[in-house]
């Protein structure tokens, strides 16, 4: 996993630790606590001119960018299928909203809901009111939203069918299958290690010898 990005203060601490430690050793003849080092570094950081602080802040920004890029590469390597889904997100059909969701997203309906609440009502309160309104809505009021939802659902299935015939979909399917196989193999290996050896094959039990009468 990539090394986490360091803050400007942490970079300053690393840069100053050796110098501060040597200085305290000299002053206290080697008799000091590790906490004294942290206090001295904190005091120096507080009194550091802005121009000098900026040097460490710029280094911290660069380190954050380094971490984000390394993390992206690491995550793609660990989850190839997930990385491909992100890569082809613009090609993957989006599931349409339900009739209730379309009703709640309607600007005029949201305005009606807000008017029925106290002034300054939160969006959470408005959403709760919209759910109440949908439950109380009659067949006529619901019909346009339901018809639109049915139409979009049919279009979605057609888009989904076309998407599943593309090489990009096949690439994701292949990656998912390979990951699943790797996870199964890893789980099997972990069980073997826990058991202290390779799994024993179950063989047929040898038939018992019947004692002969003398």
URHU-V915569 format. One record per residue. N is the residue number from 1. RES is the residue in one letter. PSI is psi in radians with two decimals (NA if undefined). BURIAL is 1 if it has 24 or more other ideal C-beta (glycine too) atoms within 12 Angstrom, else 0. D_FIRST is the distance of its C-alpha to the first C-alpha in whole Angstrom. Layout:
N & RES & PSI & BURIAL & D_FIRST
N & RES & PSI & BURIAL & D_FIRST
This chain:
1 & X & 2.47 & 0 & 0
2 & X & 2.59 & 0 & 4
3 & X & 2.30 & 0 & 7
4 & X & 2.63 & 0 & 9
5 & X & 2.56 & 0 & 12
6 & X & 2.55 & 0 & 15
7 & X & 2.92 & 0 & 18
8 & X & -0.72 & 1 & 22
9 & X & -0.68 & 0 & 23
10 & X & -0.68 & 1 & 20
11 & X & -0.69 & 1 & 20
12 & X & -0.74 & 1 & 24
13 & X & -0.82 & 1 & 23
14 & X & -0.64 & 0 & 22
15 & X & -0.54 & 0 & 24
16 & X & -0.26 & 1 & 27
17 & X & -0.86 & 0 & 26
18 & X & -0.76 & 0 & 28
19 & X & -0.79 & 0 & 31
20 & X & -0.73 & 1 & 31
21 & X & -0.78 & 0 & 31
22 & X & -0.70 & 0 & 34
23 & X & -0.76 & 0 & 36
24 & X & -0.63 & 1 & 36
25 & X & -0.75 & 0 & 37
26 & X & -0.74 & 0 & 40
27 & X & -0.74 & 0 & 41
28 & X & 0.19 & 0 & 41
29 & X & 0.77 & 0 & 41
30 & X & -0.06 & 0 & 38
31 & X & 1.59 & 0 & 39
32 & X & 2.84 & 0 & 36
33 & X & 2.76 & 0 & 33
34 & X & -0.52 & 0 & 30
35 & X & -0.50 & 0 & 30
36 & X & -0.60 & 0 & 33
37 & X & -0.80 & 1 & 30
38 & X & -0.70 & 0 & 28
39 & X & -0.73 & 0 & 32
40 & X & -0.72 & 1 & 33
41 & X & -0.72 & 1 & 29
42 & X & -0.73 & 0 & 30
43 & X & -0.73 & 0 & 33
44 & X & -0.66 & 1 & 33
45 & X & -0.71 & 1 & 30
46 & X & -0.62 & 0 & 33
47 & X & 0.04 & 0 & 35
48 & X & 2.29 & 0 & 33
49 & X & 2.62 & 0 & 35
50 & X & -0.65 & 0 & 33
51 & X & -0.68 & 0 & 33
52 & X & -0.59 & 0 & 31
53 & X & -0.64 & 0 & 29
54 & X & -0.58 & 0 & 28
55 & X & -0.80 & 0 & 27
56 & X & -0.59 & 1 & 24
57 & X & -0.67 & 0 & 24
58 & X & -0.66 & 0 & 24
59 & X & -0.66 & 1 & 21
60 & X & -0.70 & 1 & 19
61 & X & -0.79 & 0 & 20
62 & X & -0.67 & 0 & 18
63 & X & -0.62 & 1 & 15
64 & X & -0.72 & 0 & 15
65 & X & -0.70 & 0 & 15
66 & X & -0.80 & 0 & 13
67 & X & -0.79 & 0 & 10
68 & X & -0.70 & 0 & 12
69 & X & -0.78 & 0 & 12
70 & X & -0.65 & 0 & 9
71 & X & -0.70 & 0 & 7
72 & X & -0.80 & 0 & 11
73 & X & -0.73 & 0 & 10
74 & X & -0.79 & 0 & 7
75 & X & -0.65 & 0 & 9
76 & X & -0.67 & 0 & 12
77 & X & -0.62 & 0 & 11
78 & X & -0.58 & 0 & 10
79 & X & 1.36 & 0 & 13
80 & X & -0.76 & 1 & 16
81 & X & -0.74 & 1 & 19
82 & X & -0.70 & 0 & 17
83 & X & -0.68 & 0 & 17
84 & X & -0.66 & 1 & 20
85 & X & -0.66 & 0 & 22
86 & X & -0.73 & 0 & 20
87 & X & -0.70 & 0 & 22
88 & X & 0.35 & 0 & 25
89 & X & -0.59 & 0 & 25
90 & X & -0.26 & 0 & 29
91 & X & -0.39 & 0 & 30
92 & X & 2.15 & 0 & 30
93 & X & 2.42 & 0 & 33
94 & X & 2.29 & 0 & 32
95 & X & 2.27 & 0 & 34
96 & X & 2.80 & 0 & 37
97 & X & 2.66 & 0 & 38
98 & X & 2.96 & 0 & 40
99 & X & -0.74 & 1 & 44
100 & X & -0.72 & 1 & 43
101 & X & -0.69 & 0 & 40
102 & X & -0.70 & 1 & 42
103 & X & -0.81 & 1 & 45
104 & X & -0.40 & 1 & 43
105 & X & -0.23 & 0 & 41
106 & X & 2.14 & 1 & 45
107 & X & -0.78 & 0 & 46
108 & X & -0.64 & 0 & 49
109 & X & -0.71 & 1 & 48
110 & X & -0.67 & 1 & 46
111 & X & -0.72 & 0 & 49
112 & X & -0.75 & 0 & 51
113 & X & -0.75 & 1 & 48
114 & X & -0.64 & 0 & 48
115 & X & -0.50 & 0 & 52
116 & X & -0.12 & 0 & 52
117 & X & 2.94 & 0 & 50
118 & X & 2.65 & 0 & 50
119 & X & 2.38 & 0 & 50
120 & X & 0.30 & 0 & 46
121 & X & 2.52 & 0 & 45
122 & X & 2.83 & 0 & 41
123 & X & -0.55 & 0 & 39
124 & X & -0.72 & 0 & 38
125 & X & -0.67 & 0 & 42
126 & X & -0.78 & 1 & 43
127 & X & -0.71 & 0 & 41
128 & X & -0.70 & 0 & 42
129 & X & -0.68 & 1 & 46
130 & X & -0.67 & 1 & 45
131 & X & -0.69 & 0 & 44
132 & X & -0.76 & 0 & 47
133 & X & -0.67 & 1 & 49
134 & X & -0.72 & 1 & 48
135 & X & -0.63 & 0 & 49
136 & X & -0.18 & 0 & 52
137 & X & 2.48 & 1 & 53
138 & X & 3.07 & 0 & 55
139 & X & -0.74 & 0 & 55
140 & X & -0.71 & 0 & 57
141 & X & -0.61 & 0 & 54
142 & X & -0.51 & 1 & 51
143 & X & -0.89 & 0 & 52
144 & X & -0.61 & 0 & 51
145 & X & -0.67 & 1 & 48
146 & X & -0.68 & 0 & 48
147 & X & -0.72 & 0 & 49
148 & X & -0.68 & 0 & 47
149 & X & -0.72 & 1 & 44
150 & X & -0.77 & 0 & 46
151 & X & -0.82 & 0 & 46
152 & X & -0.55 & 0 & 42
153 & X & -0.71 & 0 & 41
154 & X & -0.73 & 0 & 44
155 & X & -0.68 & 0 & 42
156 & X & -0.76 & 0 & 39
157 & X & -0.63 & 0 & 39
158 & X & -0.74 & 0 & 41
159 & X & -0.67 & 0 & 38
160 & X & -0.72 & 0 & 36
161 & X & -0.75 & 0 & 38
162 & X & -0.69 & 0 & 38
163 & X & -0.71 & 1 & 34
164 & X & -0.17 & 0 & 34
165 & X & 0.03 & 0 & 36
166 & X & 2.73 & 0 & 33
167 & X & -0.47 & 0 & 31
168 & X & -0.72 & 0 & 28
169 & X & -0.74 & 1 & 29
170 & X & -0.63 & 0 & 29
171 & X & -0.72 & 0 & 26
172 & X & -0.76 & 1 & 24
173 & X & -0.76 & 0 & 26
174 & X & -0.77 & 0 & 25
175 & X & -0.70 & 1 & 21
176 & X & -0.72 & 0 & 22
177 & X & -0.74 & 0 & 24
178 & X & -0.70 & 0 & 21
179 & X & -0.70 & 0 & 19
180 & X & -0.73 & 0 & 21
181 & X & -0.69 & 0 & 22
182 & X & -0.72 & 0 & 19
183 & X & -0.70 & 0 & 18
184 & X & -0.76 & 0 & 22
185 & X & -0.69 & 0 & 21
186 & X & -0.73 & 0 & 18
187 & X & -0.69 & 0 & 21
188 & X & -0.75 & 0 & 23
189 & X & -0.70 & 0 & 22
190 & X & -0.68 & 0 & 21
191 & X & -0.69 & 0 & 24
192 & X & -0.77 & 0 & 25
193 & X & -0.69 & 0 & 23
194 & X & -0.60 & 0 & 25
195 & X & -0.15 & 0 & 28
196 & X & 0.43 & 0 & 28
197 & X & 3.14 & 0 & 29
198 & X & 2.55 & 0 & 30
199 & X & 2.38 & 0 & 31
200 & X & 2.40 & 0 & 35
201 & X & 2.38 & 0 & 37
202 & X & 2.04 & 0 & 40
203 & X & 2.99 & 0 & 43
204 & X & 2.44 & 0 & 47
205 & X & 2.30 & 0 & 48
206 & X & 2.37 & 0 & 51
207 & X & 2.44 & 0 & 55
208 & X & 2.45 & 0 & 56
209 & X & 2.32 & 0 & 60
210 & X & 2.15 & 0 & 63
211 & X & 2.36 & 0 & 65
212 & X & 2.47 & 0 & 68
213 & X & 2.40 & 0 & 72
214 & X & NA & 0 & 74
